[in-house]
Amino acid sequence: MFLRWMVRNDNAGVDFGIWQSLSPSQLSCPLDVHSGNVARKLGLLKRKQNDGKALAELDKALRKLDANDPVKYDFALFGLGVFEGF
């Protein structure tokens, strides 16, 4: 999460984008119980446990959607699981 905040720049005050030596394309989406469950329901992730292999699988799927900024989907995946009970 910290890397996301420091590397991405969203112009909305959430992600600061002050570390310009890294690119958002180098980041991976944080994988927790909520983002993992939603990713499975959306067909982005097939692996049952949340581990390094699952992160690589999710990362590959999100990079197909946006290779330049795969982490931008983090809040959507997390939020659907936590706030919407998806």
LINFENBEL-V919759 format. One record per backbone hydrogen bond with DSSP energy under -0.5 kcal/mol. CO is the residue of the C=O (numbers start at 1). NH is the residue of the N-H. E is the energy in kcal/mol with one decimal. If there is no record, write none. Layout:
[[CO:NH:E] [CO:NH:E]]
This chain:
[[1:5:-2.4] [2:6:-2.2] [3:7:-2.5] [4:8:-2.2] [5:16:-2.0] [5:17:-1.6] [6:19:-3.1] [8:17:-1.0] [14:16:-0.5] [15:10:-1.3] [18:20:-1.1] [19:22:-0.7] [23:26:-2.2] [24:27:-1.4] [30:32:-0.6] [32:36:-2.5] [33:37:-2.0] [34:38:-2.3] [35:39:-2.4] [36:40:-2.1] [37:41:-2.1] [38:42:-2.0] [39:44:-2.7] [39:45:-1.1] [40:43:-1.1] [49:51:-1.1] [51:55:-2.4] [52:56:-2.2] [53:57:-2.0] [54:58:-2.8] [55:59:-2.8] [56:60:-2.1] [57:61:-1.9] [58:62:-2.8] [59:63:-2.2] [60:64:-1.0] [61:65:-0.9] [62:66:-2.3] [66:69:-0.6] [69:72:-1.4] [70:73:-1.0] [71:74:-2.1] [73:77:-2.4] [74:78:-2.7] [75:79:-3.3] [76:80:-2.3] [77:81:-1.3] [78:82:-2.6] [79:83:-2.0] [79:84:-1.3] [80:86:-2.9]]
